[in-house]
Structures are given as structure tokens and as C-alpha cells.
Amino acid sequence: MDFATDVPPYVAKPLELLPFRALMLAPARVGDPASARALARPYRDVAARLTEWIEQGRAIADSAPALYLHEYTAAGLTVRGLVGALAMSRRTASRADRAVWPHEGIHPEQAGELAERMYQMELNPAPILLVHHGDPELRALLADVTRAEPEWRYLDRSGHRQRIWAIRDVDVLARIATLLGGTRCLLADGHHRYAAYLRLQQEHPGTAWDAGLAMLVDQVDTPLFLGAIHRTLPGTTLEDLVAAAREAGADVTTDERRRALGALDSTHLVLTDGTSWHTVSPVDLDRDAAVSWLHQRVLPLLPVPPRRIEHHHNVEDTLAATSDSSPAVLLPSPDFEQVRALVESGGLLPEKATSFQPKPSLGALMRPMTDE
């Protein structure tokens, strides 16, 4: 198994979100999977392709740089965050000085591929997601912004409601910069893109690549939903998985399906091959995330390692991929405060340990590098 254990460098305080001139797909094309062809191979043609789309009315280029307050509603959840160009040139090893805290490892080769792709596209196609507990004054300031009419307001092709305000007032931007300076935030989604940003900054210092597109969400104000990512393990057996869990010090109980699924909470996991069901209660799980316990304590004890680890974002998809030769591990949803505390104490979660949802729709806000 190829575990992602490399940790990209840490961006140092002060946290800076810089104005940029956004490129957006036309409202009728935001969230449309077919719109992805604008960002498809050959990547060197993407900048020219988007220019053509602007001329055809299929994309929009903003008239001037701004920070953007982006609010979207999906599946009944409303998320609002500041979108800007995250300054990446300052690095630190000191915990006290870290502005951005990754919580998963990365595969360097995958980050390198993404960096090369963005460089050829001359574009940050989507923001990474950062999460923090915002300053109350910043929260109030952004609430004032939302009282004005948004520059863009529409229902996109995926049914998500979009509202976007462009913040250009010099005094407001200066106050936002001051309030963000001491912020420390968790990198919620986009670890490989974050690592790609850092690589591009290192390779092209003093250029637009000194920054990368990011969205900063206040988890107190409009929290992202933090869900589990479940596993199936082709090449092992449920019997070996149960034995490894017991050897790791867990209490394992055989249950019927309904009771097992009902027991899935912050202190329990579920193991199944689709026929037999087992509830797992690890020791001292309150001091560790369930997914870390699985990867660090259980999987190394398997007599035959799985051929690979497959990841699934919901129980239904997990069970559809489950069989006697590919047992499943159903994991509880992580707790945001537990994840943050673990990361800030120097810990790291396994790859694909968390699912922060909902994410922004494709094409809502992009950052072209050709304007800077």
C-alpha cells in the first residue's frame, strides 16, 4: 500500500488573501459537468479557450481585482467564505507562526502533475478550502457586505444557489487584511493543489505564482459539514480484519446490520463483508481519530495486506463495493475540533480521512494568471 505521508511546507503568518480579477463561467454553465471541457487537454490551450468563451458569452471576466465573498447553498447547507489569492511565499517550521495547517499527507508526484497542469493552463481553476474560527469583528464586517445586492446571483446547473459580492473598497480591504493577519486555519480540502501552489511559487518566485486561489470559511458562521470517508479493502478478508482489530485492543461484537449501523458513532467503527456485521470499540479512541487508529493500529496487523484501499463518501457506495474478498470499514464522522487539536499538536491524519462538504461548484470563481 502506498500511503501519502509527505507533508507540504507550512505557509507562515500573517495570513494574506489578496484581491484578484476573477474569471467565471456564465451562470448557465456553472456546475455543468460539460463545462469541464473548457479545462481539458491540451492544457496549453485552456487560456485561449477561455478567452474564446468570454467572447462567446460562455464565461465572464471581472472588470477589476477584488476579494470575493462567495455564498452558495447546496443540499440545504449554506456556506459563505472569502475568496482571494493566498500569499504563499513565506514559509515556517514554527508551530506558532503557521497560518495554514494541512491535516493529510500528499503524494509528491501527484502534486507535481497538478503544478504542471496549472502552469500550462495559466489558471487556478478552483479554490482550495480553508476553515477557521473567524474574528467576531470580521464576521460582522462580512455580514455588512451581504446587506448589499450581490454582483452575481443565480441558480446554477447543479441546482446550487450562488451569491457573489466583489469587495473593492480600499478601507474595507485594509480592515479585512488586518483582521486576517493572525488567523490560523485548517486546510480542509485541496492538499495536493496546495502543495502544487507551493511548488509553483518556489519555481516562479516574484510572479503571479506567489499566490494560489483559496476560499476561507468561518466554521462558526456557516460551517462546512465534516463527513467520514469509508474504506473497502480488496485482497483481505473480514475474518482477518476482525482478528487484527481484536489484536489492536478493540472490543469486537457480532451484530445484525441495523444494530451495527446504529452503533456507528464517534467511538465505534463497523466491519462487514455485506453478510456478516461487526461493531468495533477501540480503546482510548477519544484521544485519536478512528481513521488513524485503523491505519496505524489495525492494517499493519493484517497477515496479507490489501491490494489497495478504496475510498467512498457514503455508506451506500461503500456497501455496493463490498464483498467477501473486499470487506468494508465504515468510519464515524470526524469532529472538527478533534481534527484541529490533533493537527496543531503535530499529528497528521491518513490520506482521505475527512470530507468537508459542500464544495463550490465548478467554474464559480477561477483565477487567471495572465492578468497579473
C-alpha positions as CSV (number, residue, x, y, z in Angstrom):
1,M,0.0,0.0,0.0
2,D,1.3,3.4,-1.0
3,F,0.4,5.7,1.9
4,A,0.7,9.5,1.5
5,T,2.9,10.7,4.3
6,D,4.7,13.7,2.8
7,V,3.7,17.0,4.5
8,P,4.0,20.1,2.3
9,P,5.6,23.2,3.8
10,Y,3.6,25.5,6.1
11,V,2.6,29.0,4.9
12,A,3.6,31.5,7.6
13,K,1.6,34.3,9.2
14,P,0.4,36.8,8.5
15,L,-2.3,35.1,6.5
16,E,-2.9,37.2,3.4
17,L,-5.8,36.9,0.9
18,L,-5.1,39.2,-1.9
19,P,-7.5,40.7,-4.5
20,F,-7.5,39.2,-8.0
21,R,-9.6,39.6,-11.2
22,A,-11.9,36.7,-11.2
23,L,-12.8,34.6,-14.2
24,M,-16.2,32.9,-14.0
25,L,-18.2,30.7,-16.3
26,A,-21.6,32.1,-17.3
27,P,-24.3,31.2,-14.7
28,A,-25.9,28.7,-17.1
29,R,-22.6,26.8,-17.3
30,V,-21.6,26.9,-13.6
31,G,-21.9,23.4,-12.1
32,D,-22.5,21.8,-15.6
33,P,-20.2,18.8,-15.9
34,A,-19.9,19.5,-19.7
35,S,-18.2,22.8,-18.8
36,A,-15.2,20.8,-17.7
37,R,-14.1,20.5,-21.3
38,A,-13.0,24.2,-21.1
39,L,-10.3,23.0,-18.7
40,A,-9.5,19.8,-20.5
41,R,-6.4,18.7,-22.5
42,P,-4.4,20.1,-24.2
43,Y,-3.8,22.2,-21.1
44,R,-1.7,24.7,-23.0
45,D,-4.9,25.7,-25.0
46,V,-7.0,26.4,-21.9
47,A,-6.2,30.2,-21.6
48,A,-7.0,30.7,-25.3
49,R,-10.1,28.5,-25.0
50,L,-11.4,30.6,-22.0
51,T,-10.8,33.8,-23.9
52,E,-12.9,32.5,-26.7
53,W,-15.6,31.5,-24.2
54,I,-15.6,35.1,-22.9
55,E,-16.1,36.4,-26.4
56,Q,-19.0,34.0,-26.9
57,G,-20.7,34.9,-23.6
58,R,-20.0,31.5,-22.1
59,A,-17.6,33.0,-19.5
60,I,-17.2,36.3,-17.7
61,A,-14.0,38.2,-16.8
62,D,-14.5,40.7,-13.9
63,S,-13.6,44.3,-14.7
64,A,-11.2,44.9,-11.8
65,P,-9.4,43.0,-8.9
66,A,-11.4,42.2,-5.8
67,L,-11.8,39.9,-2.8
68,Y,-14.9,38.0,-3.3
69,L,-17.5,36.9,-0.7
70,H,-18.9,33.8,-2.1
71,E,-22.1,32.2,-0.7
72,Y,-23.6,29.0,-2.0
73,T,-26.4,26.8,-0.9
74,A,-26.4,23.0,-1.6
75,A,-28.4,20.2,-0.2
76,G,-29.9,22.6,2.4
77,L,-26.5,23.8,3.6
78,T,-25.3,27.4,3.1
79,V,-21.6,28.1,3.1
80,R,-20.0,31.5,2.8
81,G,-16.4,32.4,2.5
82,L,-13.8,34.9,1.4
83,V,-12.1,34.0,-1.9
84,G,-8.8,35.5,-2.7
85,A,-5.2,34.8,-3.8
86,L,-3.5,33.2,-0.8
87,A,0.1,34.6,-0.4
88,M,2.4,31.5,-0.4
89,S,6.0,32.9,-0.4
90,R,6.5,33.0,3.4
91,R,7.2,29.6,4.9
92,T,7.8,28.5,8.5
93,A,8.6,25.4,10.5
94,S,7.5,27.0,13.8
95,R,4.1,25.9,15.0
96,A,3.4,29.3,16.5
97,D,3.9,31.0,13.1
98,R,1.9,28.7,10.9
99,A,-1.0,30.3,9.1
100,V,-2.2,27.2,7.2
101,W,-2.3,23.7,8.7
102,P,-2.6,20.7,6.4
103,H,-4.1,17.7,8.0
104,E,-3.3,15.0,5.5
105,G,-0.1,13.8,3.7
106,I,0.3,14.1,0.0
107,H,1.9,12.2,-2.9
108,P,4.6,14.5,-4.3
109,E,4.2,13.1,-7.8
110,Q,0.5,13.9,-7.8
111,A,1.3,17.5,-6.6
112,G,3.9,17.8,-9.4
113,E,1.4,16.7,-12.0
114,L,-1.2,19.3,-10.8
115,A,1.5,22.0,-10.7
116,E,2.5,21.3,-14.3
117,R,-1.2,21.3,-15.4
118,M,-1.9,24.6,-13.8
119,Y,1.2,26.1,-15.2
120,Q,0.2,25.1,-18.7
121,M,-3.4,26.3,-18.1
122,E,-2.2,29.6,-16.7
123,L,-5.0,29.3,-14.2
124,N,-6.0,28.3,-10.7
125,P,-9.2,26.5,-11.7
126,A,-10.8,26.2,-8.3
127,P,-10.0,27.4,-4.7
128,I,-8.6,25.2,-2.0
129,L,-10.9,25.3,1.1
130,L,-9.5,26.7,4.3
131,V,-11.5,26.7,7.6
132,H,-11.1,28.8,10.7
133,H,-12.9,30.3,13.6
134,G,-13.3,33.9,12.4
135,D,-12.8,37.0,14.4
136,P,-16.2,38.4,15.5
137,E,-15.4,41.8,14.0
138,L,-14.5,40.1,10.7
139,R,-17.8,38.2,10.8
140,A,-19.7,41.5,11.4
141,L,-17.9,43.2,8.6
142,L,-18.7,40.4,6.1
143,A,-22.3,40.4,7.3
144,D,-22.4,44.1,6.4
145,V,-21.2,43.2,2.9
146,T,-24.1,40.8,2.4
147,R,-26.6,43.5,3.1
148,A,-25.8,45.0,-0.3
149,E,-27.0,43.5,-3.5
150,P,-24.6,40.8,-4.8
151,E,-22.9,41.4,-8.1
152,W,-23.8,37.9,-9.2
153,R,-26.9,35.9,-8.0
154,Y,-28.2,32.8,-9.8
155,L,-29.2,29.2,-9.5
156,D,-26.5,27.1,-11.3
157,R,-26.9,24.0,-13.4
158,S,-26.5,21.6,-10.4
159,G,-29.3,23.4,-8.5
160,H,-27.0,25.3,-6.1
161,R,-27.9,28.9,-5.3
162,Q,-24.9,31.2,-5.8
163,R,-24.4,34.7,-4.5
164,I,-21.1,36.6,-5.0
165,W,-20.1,40.0,-3.7
166,A,-17.0,41.8,-5.1
167,I,-15.2,43.7,-2.3
168,R,-13.1,46.6,-3.8
169,D,-13.4,49.4,-1.2
170,V,-9.9,50.2,-0.1
171,D,-10.7,50.8,3.6
172,V,-12.8,47.5,3.8
173,L,-9.9,45.6,2.2
174,A,-7.4,47.1,4.6
175,R,-9.6,46.1,7.6
176,I,-10.0,42.6,6.3
177,A,-6.3,42.3,5.9
178,T,-5.7,43.4,9.5
179,L,-8.3,41.0,10.9
180,L,-6.9,38.1,8.9
181,G,-3.3,38.7,9.8
182,G,-3.2,36.4,12.9
183,T,-5.5,33.8,11.6
184,R,-4.6,30.1,11.7
185,C,-6.7,27.9,9.5
186,L,-7.1,24.2,8.7
187,L,-6.6,23.1,5.1
188,A,-10.0,21.4,4.7
189,D,-9.8,20.4,1.0
190,G,-7.2,20.6,-1.7
191,H,-4.0,19.2,-0.1
192,H,-2.4,18.3,-3.5
193,R,-3.4,21.6,-5.0
194,Y,-1.9,23.4,-2.0
195,A,1.3,21.5,-2.5
196,A,1.2,22.3,-6.2
197,Y,0.8,26.1,-5.3
198,L,3.9,25.9,-3.1
199,R,5.9,24.2,-5.9
200,L,4.9,26.7,-8.5
201,Q,5.8,29.6,-6.1
202,Q,9.2,28.1,-5.5
203,E,9.8,27.6,-9.2
204,H,8.5,31.0,-10.3
205,P,9.1,33.5,-7.4
206,G,8.2,37.1,-7.9
207,T,5.4,36.2,-10.3
208,A,1.6,35.6,-10.0
209,W,2.5,32.1,-8.8
210,D,3.5,33.6,-5.5
211,A,-0.2,33.1,-4.6
212,G,-2.8,30.5,-5.1
213,L,-6.6,30.6,-5.1
214,A,-8.3,29.9,-1.8
215,M,-11.6,30.2,-0.1
216,L,-11.7,30.9,3.7
217,V,-14.8,29.6,5.5
218,D,-15.7,30.6,9.1
219,Q,-16.7,27.3,10.7
220,V,-18.6,29.2,13.4
221,D,-20.7,31.3,11.0
222,T,-21.5,28.9,8.1
223,P,-19.8,25.6,8.9
224,L,-18.9,23.0,6.3
225,F,-20.3,19.6,7.0
226,L,-17.5,17.2,8.1
227,G,-18.2,13.7,7.0
228,A,-16.4,10.4,7.0
229,I,-14.7,8.7,4.1
230,H,-15.2,4.9,4.3
231,R,-12.9,2.2,3.1
232,T,-13.1,-1.1,1.2
233,L,-10.0,-3.4,1.3
234,P,-9.7,-5.6,-1.8
235,G,-7.4,-8.6,-1.2
236,T,-8.1,-9.2,2.5
237,T,-10.9,-10.9,4.4
238,L,-13.4,-9.9,7.0
239,E,-12.0,-12.7,9.3
240,D,-8.5,-11.3,9.1
241,L,-9.8,-7.8,9.6
242,V,-11.8,-8.7,12.8
243,A,-8.7,-10.6,14.2
244,A,-6.5,-7.6,13.6
245,A,-8.9,-5.3,15.3
246,R,-9.0,-7.5,18.3
247,E,-5.2,-7.8,18.4
248,A,-5.1,-4.0,18.3
249,G,-7.0,-4.0,21.6
250,A,-10.6,-3.4,20.4
251,D,-13.8,-5.0,21.6
252,V,-15.5,-6.5,18.5
253,T,-19.1,-7.6,18.7
254,T,-21.1,-9.5,16.1
255,D,-24.3,-7.7,15.3
256,E,-27.1,-7.7,12.7
257,R,-27.0,-5.0,10.1
258,R,-29.4,-2.5,11.7
259,R,-27.8,-2.6,15.1
260,A,-24.3,-2.3,13.7
261,L,-25.2,0.7,11.6
262,G,-27.0,2.3,14.5
263,A,-23.8,1.9,16.6
264,L,-21.7,3.9,14.1
265,D,-20.6,7.0,16.1
266,S,-17.6,8.8,17.3
267,T,-16.3,5.8,19.4
268,H,-17.3,2.9,17.1
269,L,-16.4,1.5,13.7
270,V,-18.2,-1.2,11.7
271,L,-16.6,-4.0,9.7
272,T,-18.7,-6.0,7.2
273,D,-18.4,-8.2,4.1
274,G,-22.0,-7.4,3.3
275,T,-23.3,-10.5,5.1
276,S,-21.7,-10.5,8.5
277,W,-21.6,-7.3,10.6
278,H,-19.2,-6.4,13.5
279,T,-19.2,-3.4,15.7
280,V,-15.7,-2.3,16.8
281,S,-15.0,-0.3,20.0
282,P,-11.3,0.7,20.1
283,V,-9.6,1.5,23.4
284,D,-8.9,5.2,24.0
285,L,-10.4,6.4,20.7
286,D,-11.3,9.7,22.4
287,R,-7.6,10.6,22.1
288,D,-7.3,9.6,18.4
289,A,-9.4,9.7,15.2
290,A,-11.0,6.4,14.2
291,V,-9.4,6.6,10.8
292,S,-5.9,7.0,12.4
293,W,-6.5,4.0,14.7
294,L,-7.5,1.9,11.6
295,H,-4.4,2.8,9.6
296,Q,-1.8,2.9,12.4
297,R,-3.0,0.0,14.6
298,V,-5.1,-2.4,12.6
299,L,-3.9,-2.5,8.9
300,P,-0.3,-3.3,9.9
301,L,-1.5,-6.4,11.7
302,L,-3.2,-8.0,8.7
303,P,-1.5,-11.2,7.6
304,V,-2.0,-10.3,4.0
305,P,-2.1,-6.5,3.2
306,P,-5.0,-5.4,1.0
307,R,-4.0,-4.8,-2.7
308,R,-5.2,-1.2,-2.3
309,I,-7.5,1.0,-0.3
310,E,-10.7,2.2,-2.0
311,H,-12.4,5.3,-0.6
312,H,-16.2,6.0,-0.6
313,H,-18.1,9.1,0.6
314,N,-21.3,7.4,1.7
315,V,-22.4,4.1,3.2
316,E,-24.4,3.1,0.1
317,D,-21.5,3.4,-2.3
318,T,-19.3,1.5,0.2
319,L,-21.7,-1.4,0.6
320,A,-22.1,-1.6,-3.2
321,A,-18.3,-2.2,-3.4
322,T,-18.2,-4.7,-0.5
323,S,-17.9,-8.5,-0.9
324,D,-16.2,-11.4,0.8
325,S,-13.0,-10.6,-1.0
326,S,-13.3,-6.8,-0.3
327,P,-14.6,-6.2,3.2
328,A,-15.6,-2.7,4.3
329,V,-14.7,-0.4,7.2
330,L,-17.4,2.1,7.9
331,L,-16.0,5.0,9.8
332,P,-17.6,7.6,12.1
333,S,-17.7,11.3,11.0
334,P,-14.7,13.1,12.5
335,D,-15.1,16.0,14.8
336,F,-13.8,19.4,13.6
337,E,-12.3,20.3,17.0
338,Q,-10.7,16.9,17.4
339,V,-9.1,17.2,13.9
340,R,-7.8,20.7,14.6
341,A,-6.4,19.8,18.0
342,L,-4.7,16.7,16.5
343,V,-3.1,18.7,13.7
344,E,-2.0,21.6,16.0
345,S,-0.3,19.1,18.4
346,G,1.8,17.9,15.5
347,G,-0.3,14.9,14.3
348,L,-1.5,14.0,10.8
349,L,-4.5,12.1,9.6
350,P,-4.2,9.5,6.9
351,E,-5.0,10.4,3.3
352,K,-8.7,10.9,2.6
353,A,-9.6,11.0,6.2
354,T,-12.2,13.7,6.0
355,S,-14.8,15.0,3.6
356,F,-15.7,18.7,4.0
357,Q,-18.9,19.4,2.2
358,P,-20.4,21.1,0.2
359,K,-17.7,22.3,-2.1
360,P,-18.1,25.3,-4.6
361,S,-19.5,24.5,-8.0
362,L,-17.1,24.1,-10.9
363,G,-16.5,27.5,-12.6
364,A,-18.0,29.8,-10.0
365,L,-14.6,31.6,-9.4
366,M,-11.3,30.9,-11.1
367,R,-8.1,32.9,-11.1
368,P,-6.3,33.5,-14.4
369,M,-2.5,34.1,-14.1
370,T,-2.4,36.2,-17.3
371,D,-3.8,39.4,-15.7
372,E,-1.1,39.7,-13.0
